[in-house]
Amino acid sequence: MKLKRKYLTWGIGLLSVLCMSVAFYWWKQQPTVLHLGLYAGSSWDVPTSQRSNALDRAIQKFEKSHPHVRVEYENGIPQSDYSDWLSEKIVSGKTPDVFMVSEQDLSLLAARGVLEKLNGYMDRNDQAAFYPVAFESGVYQGQTYALPYESNPILMCVNKDLLDKEGIAVPKEGWTLEEFYGICKKLTKDTDGDGQLDQFGSTDYTWKEALAANGGHLFQGGMLKLTAPEVKESLTFLQKLEDLNKNYKVSSKDFDQGKVAFYPMTLAQYRTYKPYPYHVSKYSNFTWTCIPMPAKSKTTKATLVTTTSFAMSARTSHSKLAWDLMQVLTEDPEIQQTLFAQSQGISVMPQVVKSRSSKDLLQADDFGTDSLTNQTLNRIMEQAVESSPKNVSKEVLEKLDYLIGNALHDQDVENRLPQIQREIESSLQVGV
C-alpha cells in the first residue's frame, strides 16, 4: 500500500513537471506583443490615404527581423481624438510601448514621467542620422525622449505670373525682409482704377514667421521675452506689411484668385495641392512655386518646422524591442524613403532627402520646371527652427496669438506688449 502510494505520488509529481514543461514551452512559443499608438491620416491637416503604407512596411520589416514579436495598433483613431485616447491609455495603465507624440505634448509627457529617456539607448550615429531641428523636437531639458518621424517646414509660395507681369524676378534663396517688403509695396495697387486695392503683396504672413525671420525667440533662458527688441522689430515689420493693404483683409482666397504674390504654405500643403487639380490649381490659372522664407540676413534661420516623433513608454516591459522598433520607424533609410514618397511632409533624414529617389520623386510629381528641388529642401531643413517653444501649451499659444492679433489690428503693439507679457506669464503660472 505504501509502495503504491509512493509510486502514485511520484507519478503525480512527474505529471505536474511534464505539464509545467509543456506550459512553459507553449508560453515561450507565444509571440511577444508590442503595442503601437498612432492616429490615422496625415499629421498636417491635408488629405492622404497612403501614410499607413510606410508604417505597415516598417512593421513588416521589424517583425521579419524579430520573428517572435508581433506589433499591434488600433486603426482609425482621428488625429483630433488622439491626445484624449492616449491620455485614457496612460491613466488606465495601458500606455502603448511605442507611440506617436507631437512637439506640444512632448514636454508635458516627459515632465510627468510618461516617457522613457532614450539617451542610454543611443549612440552618436542615432543623433547624426537626423536633421538637428528634427532631432531637437524630441529633446526636453537636455534629455532625449523621442526620435523624429516626419517634418513639415513652412515655405513661401509665389505667384510667378503676377511677379512676371510687374517685371519682378522670383526671389532667390537668401532673400531678405527688406526685399520682401519692397516687392509687396510695389505690387499692392489698384489695377482697374476704381479707387479700391485689388492686387496685394502677401497674405497670412504671421508674427511667428516674422519673429523667426528676425532671429527672435519667445523664450530666452527659460523666461518669456515679449518686450525684447527682436519681438518689437518683428511686430513693427508685420504692422508695416499690413498697412500696405489699407484695412483690406487679404486672404488665401485672394491668392487662389491670382491677386496676391506671396503666401506662406507648409510643405505638406504644397505637395498635396500643387500636383492635383483642386484647391489652388483648381481655382486659378497662374503659375506658382515655393521658395525659402525671407529673413533679416542670409545667416538667419527663418524657416519654421513642425515634427512628429515616436516615443517609448517609461512603463514598457519590452524596452529593447521598443527601441528596435523606433529605430526602424525613424532611422531606416528604406522606410523613411517610402514615407517621403507616400506622405506629404519631408523625411527627417538628410540621407533620404538628398537621395536620387527624392530628386526624381519631386520632379515626377507634376511640379515641372517650377519644382521645389530636394537640394532646396535640404538647405531649408538645415536652416530651420522649431515652430513652437517647449513648455508652452497650445492654449497659451492660441491666447498669445489672439492678444497680439488684437494689438496689431488696433495698431497699438508697442504699448500693449508689456501688458500681454504679464497676462501670458500669469497663464503660464496657472497652466492655462
Secondary structure, DSSP 8 states (H G I E B T S, - for coil): -HHHHHHHHHHHHHHHHHHHHHHHHHHHHS-EEEEEE--SS-SSSS--S-HHHHHHHHHHHHHHHSTTEEEEE-S---HHHHHHHHHHHHHTT---SEEEEEHHHHHHHHHTT-B---GGG--HHHHHTS-HHHHHTTEETTEE-EEEEEEEEEEEEEEHHHHHHTT-----TT-BHHHHHHHHHHH-B-SSSSSS--BEEESS--HHHHHHHTT--SEETTEE-TTSHHHHHHHHHHHHHHHTTTT----HHHHHTT-EEEEEEEHHHHHHHSSSSSTHHHH--S-EEEE---BSSTTS--EEEEEEEEEEBTT-S-HHHHHHHHHHHHH-HHHHHHHHHHSSSB-S-HHHHTSHHHHHHHIIIIIGGG---HHHHHHHHHTEEESS-TT--HHHHHHHHHHHHHHHHTT-HHHHHHHHHHHHHHHHHHT-
